[in-house]
Amino acid sequence: MNLKIPKLPLSLLLYPLLFLSLLLLLLHLRPPSPPAAAAATTSDLLKIRPGYDNYSSYIERQLNKTLNPRLRQIWTTRDWDRKVRVFASFFSSLKDKNLITNTSKSLCIGARVGQEVAALRQIGVRDSIGLDLVPHLPYVIEGDFHLQPFDDERFDFEFSNVFDHALYPERFVGEIERTLKKGGVCVLHVSVKRGTDKYSANDLYSVEPLVALFKRSKVVRVRSIDGFGLDTEVVFRKEK
């Protein structure tokens, strides 16, 4: 008995190929997602806040703050001089310890409108730029700190006071270590003694889990600070 297999219309034959092509395209274009190990970074001392169904919802929430017209007005007017002055004091302390020099190529991560960049340039570190979801030229260019738009080993110095906004802390730190030169310095201002704001994506209760995220760097110093709601400064140096 000969079994005849009916010929399917060409359009039906193409559907699986079309579906596969779209799937591959979406996988290629999707925003950063955590590597398998990133989920394991959550502990009693570093907790990821619930409520983010996907990466797009996280980005949307962060933009709600960054694009808030009232906040941007405050950041660029009455807050500007005060924050530049305080950041300049922090960075001058780092210069006194030879942790940063005038020739350091520097990046400020999550810089919003760029007060920290202005402060670095003010104390003589001219080759400085900021990174944020929303650009604010000439101080800040557009980029996602979970996937920095820079080549490997680009910077001598990286600073951030937005670790609490990282949905994927392991990727946040991994990108710092990727773009930091060997022997380069990273300074993070974090809060371990008090709560952060409603836009934070994680809560840190000790510097221990933060230090554990750095795989290629050593702690240089840890000290208490008073920095816009953040209470602890942690300084790392990438191993040569």
Order of alpha helices (4+ residues) and beta strands (2+ residues): alpha-beta-alpha-alpha-alpha-beta-alpha-beta-beta-beta-alpha-beta-beta-alpha-beta-beta
